[in-house]
Amino acid sequence: MSTLADSIEAFLKRREHWVSADDLCVVFQVDPRQLRSTDGRPGLCSAFAISGSKGFRHIEHCTEVEWQHFHDRMRKHGIAELVRVKTLRKRREALAAQPVFKLEYAS
């Protein structure tokens, strides 16, 4: 028996062009977030499709330009997330090194 992801993949392969997330959600009765990776878990389309402003397209049918655009966007996003983590870690460590002042109130 086919899984939902297998059915979506077969659909995208047959279509051969971009399919909007809205169309996929209507056809397969899923929430848009289920199509993309969430909380480190792959989405329904993660293993076989690229995504963009036009929706989803199977990797078998994407052009080299579309692939490169997707690759560059994902790489840029990944780097930005790593830089953010590094920045926040340094700030957190600096806060931990600061003395904590407690105010005492007279009764």
C-alpha positions in Angstrom: 0.0 0.0 0.0 1.2 3.5 -0.9 1.9 6.1 1.8 0.6 9.6 1.5 4.1 10.9 0.5 4.2 8.2 -2.2 0.9 9.4 -3.6 2.0 13.0 -3.6 5.2 12.1 -5.3 3.4 10.2 -8.0 1.1 13.2 -8.5 4.0 15.7 -8.8 5.7 13.3 -11.3 2.6 13.2 -13.5 2.1 17.0 -13.4 5.8 17.7 -14.5 5.5 21.4 -13.5 5.0 23.5 -10.4 2.0 22.6 -8.2 0.8 25.1 -5.6 0.8 24.1 -2.0 -2.9 25.0 -2.0 -3.6 22.5 -4.8 -1.7 19.8 -2.9 -3.6 20.5 0.3 -7.0 20.3 -1.5 -6.2 17.2 -3.4 -4.6 15.3 -0.5 -6.5 16.8 2.4 -3.4 17.9 4.3 -2.3 21.1 6.1 0.3 23.2 4.3 2.8 22.7 7.2 2.7 18.9 6.6 4.3 19.4 3.2 7.4 21.1 4.5 9.9 20.1 7.2 8.9 21.0 10.7 10.8 20.7 14.0 13.6 18.7 12.4 11.2 16.2 10.9 10.9 15.9 7.1 7.7 17.0 5.5 5.6 15.0 3.0 7.5 16.5 0.1 11.0 16.7 1.6 12.4 13.6 0.0 11.5 14.3 -3.7 10.5 17.9 -4.3 11.9 21.4 -4.3 9.7 24.2 -3.0 9.5 27.9 -3.9 7.0 30.7 -4.4 5.3 28.7 -7.2 4.7 25.7 -4.9 6.4 22.3 -5.3 8.1 20.6 -8.2 9.5 17.1 -8.4 13.3 17.0 -8.6 13.0 14.9 -11.7 11.4 17.8 -13.6 13.2 20.8 -12.1 15.6 22.7 -14.4 19.2 23.3 -13.5 18.3 27.0 -12.8 15.4 26.0 -10.5 17.6 23.5 -8.7 20.4 26.1 -8.2 18.0 28.7 -6.9 16.6 26.2 -4.4 20.0 25.0 -3.4 21.3 28.6 -2.9 18.2 29.6 -0.9 18.4 26.6 1.4 22.2 27.0 2.0 21.8 30.7 2.8 19.0 29.9 5.2 21.0 27.2 6.9 24.1 29.5 7.3 21.9 32.3 8.7 20.4 29.9 11.3 23.9 28.8 12.4 25.1 32.4 12.7 22.0 33.2 14.8 22.7 30.3 17.1 26.3 31.3 17.5 25.3 34.9 18.3 22.7 33.9 20.8 25.1 31.5 22.5 27.7 34.2 22.9 25.1 36.6 24.3 23.8 33.9 26.7 27.3 33.1 27.9 28.0 36.9 28.5 24.8 37.2 30.5 25.7 34.2 32.7 29.1 35.8 33.4 27.5 39.0 34.8 27.0 39.3 38.5 23.5 39.0 39.7 22.3 41.8 42.0 19.5 41.1 44.5 17.6 43.8 46.0 16.6 43.4 49.6 13.7 45.2 50.9 13.4 46.5 54.5 10.4 45.2 56.4 
